Each structure stands twice: as structure tokens, then as C-alpha cells.
Amino acid sequence: MTAHVTVRGLTRIFDVSKPLLNRILERRGKAFLTAVSEVDFEIEERTTYALVGESGSGKSTIGKMLVGLLNPSGGDVEVEGVNLAKETDGDKVAEVRSDIQMIFQDPYASLNPRWRVRDIIVEPVASKGGDTKGLAEKLLEQVGLHPSDAGKFPHEFSGGQRQRICIARALASNPRLIVCDEPTSALDVSVQAQVLNLMSDLKDELGLTYLLITHDLTVVRHMADRIGVLYLGRLVEEADPETLFTDPKHPYSRMLLDAAPRMDGFGREVPPPTGEIPDPIDPPSGCAFHPRCPLAADICKAERPQMRLIGTSKVACHLAE
């Protein structure tokens, strides 16, 4: 089985209305928040696709739709040739879903504190009646921990070790695709590098496909084969790391790169970019980035730009040239 992923027109709208009585008293209608809007991308098998953007850009929502924790409001998610949003054959969907796992942001919250590590790791296999003998020990060794750690509880480990246990649990059911939602953001910088190197090695060793969700551009530079930049639920640029870091086409991509902590020639820290993400319940007209964009023209306020090819990058910007 291959883990080729195709996402087309993916949209997720949340109903964030107040209760009916409040709406009647305040004479307000329903309120809807568009977290993801018409997103298209493809992940080739055995590669890493990274989604980057500020908090609230819709990265985690896309990840949850891919693993089936959320249903799309519109669009298609196709994994291994099966359209998970529209397929009616439950067995087919279950088979594909078993090839997808997720690693969450917080290794402290995603492990059951009352279970021993052995039970945590083998749970995906045990729930299907599979053979779990020696599995936890083998996987712990694979992620750089000691087989004897299987008898311990999560509180006996550091954050980096817990994230390794989460990775071992994700590997237990032999997945082809792993969605990694900010897998290192809760860890110290030195530990981040170890976990990322481990993930990279496992990808090569086991032929895994990754969707890597992060706001940290230094992470994606070394991990990703392709990067998608999200702003307010929309994909604004897609490129390979080399192109994105040396020649970003969208003003928002430039802003993200400029926002990375760095010093000027005199050793002073360069101030981060100004402005905030607009209210997703009432987004700006045209290009959602225009209120913060240094290049914004009249067309940007009036018309939503479509993705188009410029060189090897795809960009949604009227003035990208």
C-alpha cells in the first residue's frame, strides 16, 4: 500500500453561534467561522509535506480532517486512492484509516497516566485482537529507549522521552502516513533536534509519509520536501524548502521568514512583523492578507487571488511578480 495523499477544495466551517435564546434577545443571526477554505495539495509517498503558518491559520484542523477526527464541510481527502470524505464502503475506509496515525503536540497530555508504557504502545494493535507479544519492547528500542521502560508509567519520563513513546505508539499499527501536529513545540531546543532526527531516520527506514504541521520554519527547512504556507485557512504559497527560503514569492511568506528571531549588524534583535490575523468570523474581502500587506493595491481588496504557478512555486497573490 502506498500513502499518496490528494486534498482538493478542503473546507471546514464551524458553527460558533450563541445559544438560541441569546440570539433572540440580542437580535443576532448565526455566526460561522471558516477555519479552512478551499485548500488543495498533494503529498507524494515517502515524502514530508509541511504546513506552516501562525496560530489560527487552520493547520491543526487540516490534520484532524486527514486522520478522521473532523469531517470536512466541503472538498475531498483521498488517501491510497480512497476518498475518505465520500467513500460509502466502511471496510475500505477502515482499512485506509488504519494506515494513518497522528502524533500530537503535547506528549504530557496524549499519554494515559494510569497505564504502563507497554499497554499504551500496544493498544492500537490489541484493540484489533493482534499479536502484541514483545511488540512494545521492540518499538521502544526502535525509538531509542530501553526495552525495560515498557513496565514504567509516563510520569517517570522526560518530555522528549514521552514524545518517543508517542512515536512508538504511532508505529505500532504499521502506518504508512503519520500526521505530526507540532510534534516538538513542547520540547527544549536540544531535545527537538533529537526527536526530529529520529523521525527522519524512521521515515527512511520504514518508508513513511509525513504531514508535518508547525509554526517553526527552522523545523521544516531540514525536514520537508514541500512546504505549504497557510494564512487564515487558505494556502497562499507552496514551494520546495530551497525556493521558499531563498526566494519567497508571497508577502506573507516573506513576513514569516523575517519573523524568525535574528540579529541586525549591531547585534540587536530585529523587531518581529506587526499586525494580527483578522477575525476569521468576519474575514477581509479579496485577499485576506491585504490589511497587513506592504504591497496591497486596490485589486487585493476586491478580488481573492487564485493559486498560480510562478517558476517552481505556486502562489496566491496578485502582485507576486
Buried (B, 14 or more C-beta within 10 A) or exposed (E): BBBBBBBBEBBBBBEEBEEEEEBEEEEEEEEBBBBBBBBBBBBBBBBBBBBBBBEBBBBBBBBBBBBBEBEBBBBBBBBBEBBBBEBEEEEBBEEBBBBBBBBBBBBBEBBEEEEBBBBBBBBBBBEEEEEBEEBBBBBBEBBBBEBEBBEBBBEEBEBBBBBBBBBBBBBBBEBBBBBBBBBBBBBEEEBBBBBBEBBBEBBEEBEBBBBBBBBBBBBBBEBBBBBBBBBBBBBBBBBEBEBBBEBBBBBBBBBBBEBEEEEEEEEEEEEEBEEEBBEBEEBBEBBBBBBBBEEBEEEBEEEBBEBEEBEEBBBBBBBBE
